[in-house]
Amino acid sequence: MAEDDDQRDSAASGRRSKRDAAGGDEVQLSGYLFAIIWCLLLIFLAWPLALICAILWVCIQPCESCMDGAEEANRCLYPFLRYPRRVGRAIYRCDTTMPKPVPKPDNVGEGGGGASPDEENGY
């Protein structure tokens, strides 16, 4: 798992250097502007949302064995727990697109019913 993170980080730095070489100062300045916007998103949206979901997730966790919908509720909350990580990566990469709390699953049309929390795109 740590090796995958290292590979993603090196790939992200490679993308950043190509982008900087191709676009010049304007691309770099807009990237920094978006990084500031994502920092504000992290502080005012992602952390509070993840905190609320974490409290609910911890409270529902012991009930999974005795309640029918508890496991499904925890699966729904899990991507929101990981949203600050997505925003942090957007800050690091200076992405110009807003990070989404819930990624689009890869295997929707394959009868899988969506990706599990550990099989999310890129994480």
C-alpha positions as CSV (number, residue, x, y, z in Angstrom):
1,M,0.0,0.0,0.0
2,A,2.8,2.4,0.8
3,E,4.5,1.6,-2.5
4,D,1.3,2.5,-4.3
5,D,1.2,5.9,-2.6
6,D,4.9,6.5,-3.5
7,Q,4.2,5.6,-7.1
8,R,1.2,8.0,-7.2
9,D,3.2,10.8,-5.6
10,S,6.0,10.4,-8.2
11,A,3.5,10.3,-11.0
12,A,1.9,13.5,-9.6
13,S,5.2,15.3,-9.5
14,G,5.9,14.2,-13.0
15,R,2.6,15.7,-14.2
16,R,3.2,18.9,-12.3
17,S,6.7,19.4,-13.9
18,K,5.2,18.7,-17.4
19,R,2.4,21.2,-16.8
20,D,4.8,23.9,-15.5
21,A,7.1,23.4,-18.5
22,A,4.2,23.6,-21.0
23,G,2.1,26.4,-19.5
24,G,4.6,28.8,-17.9
25,D,3.8,31.2,-15.2
26,E,0.1,31.6,-15.8
27,V,-0.5,27.9,-15.2
28,Q,1.6,28.0,-12.1
29,L,-0.2,31.0,-10.7
30,S,-3.7,29.5,-11.4
31,G,-2.5,26.3,-9.7
32,Y,-1.5,28.1,-6.6
33,L,-4.8,30.0,-6.6
34,F,-6.7,26.7,-6.8
35,A,-4.5,25.3,-4.0
36,I,-5.6,28.2,-1.7
37,I,-9.2,27.5,-2.7
38,W,-8.8,23.8,-1.8
39,C,-7.3,24.8,1.5
40,L,-10.4,26.8,2.3
41,L,-12.6,23.9,1.1
42,L,-10.6,21.6,3.4
43,I,-11.0,23.8,6.5
44,F,-14.6,24.8,6.1
45,L,-16.2,21.8,4.4
46,A,-14.1,18.6,4.2
47,W,-12.9,18.5,7.9
48,P,-16.3,19.3,9.4
49,L,-18.1,16.8,7.1
50,A,-15.6,14.1,7.8
51,L,-15.8,14.8,11.6
52,I,-19.6,14.4,11.6
53,C,-19.4,11.2,9.4
54,A,-16.7,9.8,11.7
55,I,-18.8,10.2,14.8
56,L,-21.8,8.5,13.1
57,W,-19.5,5.8,11.6
58,V,-18.1,5.0,15.1
59,C,-21.5,4.9,16.7
60,I,-23.0,2.6,14.0
61,Q,-19.9,0.3,13.8
62,P,-20.9,-1.9,16.8
63,C,-24.4,-2.3,15.5
64,E,-23.4,-3.9,12.2
65,S,-23.8,-7.5,13.5
66,C,-27.3,-7.0,14.8
67,M,-28.9,-4.4,12.5
68,D,-29.6,-5.0,8.8
69,G,-28.9,-1.6,7.4
70,A,-25.9,-0.6,9.6
71,E,-23.2,-2.1,7.4
72,E,-24.7,-0.4,4.3
73,A,-24.9,2.9,6.2
74,N,-21.2,2.6,7.1
75,R,-20.3,1.9,3.5
76,C,-22.1,5.1,2.5
77,L,-20.3,7.2,5.2
78,Y,-16.8,5.8,4.4
79,P,-16.1,7.9,1.3
80,F,-16.9,11.1,3.2
81,L,-14.4,10.1,5.9
82,R,-11.8,10.0,3.2
83,Y,-12.8,13.3,1.6
84,P,-10.1,15.4,3.4
85,R,-7.5,13.0,1.8
86,R,-8.8,13.8,-1.6
87,V,-8.8,17.5,-0.9
88,G,-5.2,17.3,0.4
89,R,-4.1,15.6,-2.8
90,A,-5.8,18.3,-4.8
91,I,-3.9,20.9,-2.8
92,Y,-0.6,19.1,-3.3
93,R,-1.2,18.7,-7.0
94,C,-2.6,22.2,-7.5
95,D,-5.5,20.6,-9.3
96,T,-7.9,22.9,-11.2
97,T,-10.9,20.6,-10.8
98,M,-12.8,20.3,-7.5
99,P,-12.2,17.0,-5.7
100,K,-15.4,15.0,-5.4
101,P,-16.4,13.4,-2.1
102,V,-17.6,10.2,-3.7
103,P,-15.7,8.9,-6.8
104,K,-17.5,7.4,-9.8
105,P,-17.1,3.6,-9.5
106,D,-15.3,1.9,-12.4
107,N,-17.4,-1.3,-12.4
108,V,-20.9,0.1,-12.5
109,G,-21.9,-1.7,-15.7
110,E,-20.2,-5.0,-14.8
111,G,-22.8,-6.1,-12.3
112,G,-20.5,-5.3,-9.3
113,G,-22.8,-2.6,-7.9
114,G,-20.0,-0.1,-7.5
115,A,-16.6,0.0,-6.1
116,S,-15.8,-1.0,-2.5
117,P,-14.2,1.7,-0.3
118,D,-10.8,0.2,-0.8
119,E,-11.1,0.0,-4.6
120,E,-11.8,3.7,-5.2
121,N,-10.2,5.4,-8.1
122,G,-6.6,6.3,-7.2
123,Y,-6.9,5.7,-3.5
